[in-house]
Amino acid sequence: MNAEEPDFLRTARASYDAMAPDYAAHVPDGLLTRPLDRALVTAFADLVRDNGPAPVADLGCGLGHVTVRLDALGVPVFGVDLSPRMVTLARRAHPGLRFHVGTVTALDLPPETLGGIAALDVVGHVPTGHLSTVFTEFQRILVPGGQVLLGFRAGTDDRTRLTERFGHGIELDHYWHAPETIIGQLAEAGLLVHARTLLDPDEDEKRDRVFLLARKPSAGRPQRSGA
């Protein structure tokens, strides 16, 4: 791995590698039980298709649940995760789809390659100071009119560290970003939010769930947020 990559990537990779098999056994596909989440993923797929044939990257794909859903919706898609063990499990579970090891800060893709980026439960592992790098990378690889779907749990730009899960000792930081922080960082990178959804916490959670749809402006299209 790149010796210069930030610590938050190294610790997240090590944590997910450590708990990958147990994660697969205990964490269900949330899209099966959350109809509003499914509706937002479907709307994202429709927007991507309307803009053209370029593929979607499902970043932080984990076991591939969102990747599979997008494929079923007729969107060309591939998954990317920083954990090699999670990628191995995703490939094993879904051999007909493509999954790659990669990081959100430096995606190995040419400029204007993707029609969309889905990143659910990803920015919650990215410190505020690195959001600009992530979203600038998104802007670089999206085609004009390309779409971004972000999902994260809301906070006040605070942080907690998880040190154990499924019996494994880990060091996994969760950054609870305020929605306004994410929206501002997207705008600075040239990605304009055009829809925002706030969902109440799950029964076993305390934080609201936020979904943002953003786009890279098309040539000649007014560059303002319609959210």
N, C-alpha and C positions, 0 to 999 in steps of 0.2 A: 504494500500500500504506500501511498505518497506520504513521505515523512513530514511534509509541510502541511498536511491537512489539519483542520482544527480539532482540538480535543473532543468537542461534542460529537463529532462524527466517529472518532475512534471508540469512545465509550458506548455510544449507541450501538455500533456494530458488534462490539464484544458482548453487550447485554443481550441483544436479540439472537446472536449466535448461541449463547449459553442456554437460553430458554426456548429455542425454536421448536424442538419436538413437543414439549409440554404446551407451548402456546398453541400449536396446531391441534392438540388434543382437547384443550379447554376453552378456547376462544371461538365462538360460533361466527358464522357469516351474518353480520348485522343487517345486511340488506334483505335477508329472509324474514326478519321480524319488524322492520321499520319501513312502513309503506311510504312515508314522506321522504326518507332517504332515497328510496328507489325512484320516486317521482323526480327528485332533483337530478339524479344520475341520468334518468331518461331525458329530461329537458336539456341537460348538457350534451348528450349524444345527438339530439335533434339539432342543436345549434351548431355543433361541429359539422354534421352532414350538410347543413344548409350552406356552410361556408366553402365546402369543397372536399376533395378526396384525401387530403393529407391525414396521416395517422395520429393516434392519441398515445401518449405515454402515461401509464398509471404509475405515478411515483410513490415510493413507499408501499409497493404493492403487497408486501407480506406474502400471504398464502394465495393471493390471486383472486380474491372474491370480487373486487370491483373490475378487475381485468376480464373475468369471465362474463360479468354482467354486460360490460360494454361490447364484448364480442357478440353476445346474444342479441344485442340491439343493432347489429350490423355495422359497427364501427371498427375499422382496422386499428388494432391496439396491441401494445406490448407492455409488459410490466418491468419495473426497475426497482431494486431494493439494495440497500447498502450491506445487508447481511447475506453472505454466501450461503449459509445454512437455510435461511428462509427461501432464497431463490431455488435451492435444490428441492425443497419440499413443494414449492409451487410448480416446478417443472414435472415432478413426479405425479402430482395430483391432476395436472392439466397438460398432458404431453402435446396437445395440438396447438398450444399457444407459446409465444416467445417470452422468456424472462431473462433479464440481464442484471448483473451486479453493477451498481453505479451510485453516485451521490448527487444530491440536489444542487450542490454548489458548483459542480463541474461535470455537466452531461456531455458525453462524447458524441455530439451530433453537430452537423453543419448548421449555419444560420438558416432560419425560416424553413425548418423541416417539418414541424408538427402542426397539425390542425387543432390540437387541444392537449391540455395537461390536466389530469385529475390528480389531486394530492390531498387525500383524506387522512387525517390524523398524522400529518407530516410536520407542519410548521410548529406543532406543539413540542417538537424536539429540537427546534432551531432557536438559539438565543436571539434576542432583539437586534443585537449588533451585527448579526449575520443575515438578517432578512433581506437587506438590500442586495447582497451578493446573490441570494437565491432568486429573487424576483427579477433581477437584471438578467440572469441566465435564462429564466422563463421567457422574457421578452426577446432575447436573442434568438431562441430556437423556434418561436412561434411564427407561423405565416401571418401576414396581415389579416385581421379579422379572427385570428385564432382565439380559442376560449380557454379559460382556466376555471376549474372547480376546486375550491378549497373547503375543507372541513376541519374544524378545530373546536376545542372547549375554551370558553371565554374566561377571562380573568382580569386582573388589574396589572398586567405585566409583571407578575410575580413568578416564583419558581419553587418547585419541590423536587426532591430526589428520591427515587425508588431504589431501595438497596436489596430487596428480596422479592422474588416472584417464583411460584411453582417450586419452591425449595432451592432456588439458585441464587447465589450472591451476585448482585449486579450493581451497576452505577448508571442508572438511567434517569436523566433530568427531564422534567416536564416544565415547559415554559407556557404559562397561562396568559396569552396575549389578550389585550383589550381589542375588540373589533376595530376601533378607530385607529389603533396602531397598525394593524395589518392593512386596512384600507389606505392609509397614508403612505405606507411603504410600497404598496402596489402602484399607487399613482406616481410616486417618484420614479419608479422604474418604467413608467409609460404604459401601465396596465390599468384599465378603467373599470371599476366595479359598476355593474348594471343591474345586479339583483343581490339582495341579502336576506337571509332567512335565519330567524332565531327560534330554536326549539328548546322546550323545557328539558331539564336534566332527566336522564333515565332514572328508574326507581332506585337504583343503587349508586347514583351519582349526585353530586351537589352543584355541578357547574352547567350552565347553559351550553347548548351545542350551537355553533355558528356555521353557516354555509355561505360562501361568497361566490358569485359568478362574476368573472372579469374578462375583459377582452383586450387584445392588442388592436388598436385602431386600424381600420382599413384606409387606404389612400383616398383622400377626398372626403372622409367621413368626419363629422364634427367630433373633436376630442373633448368630450365632457361625459361625466358619469350620469347615467339615467336611473340610478338606484333610488 
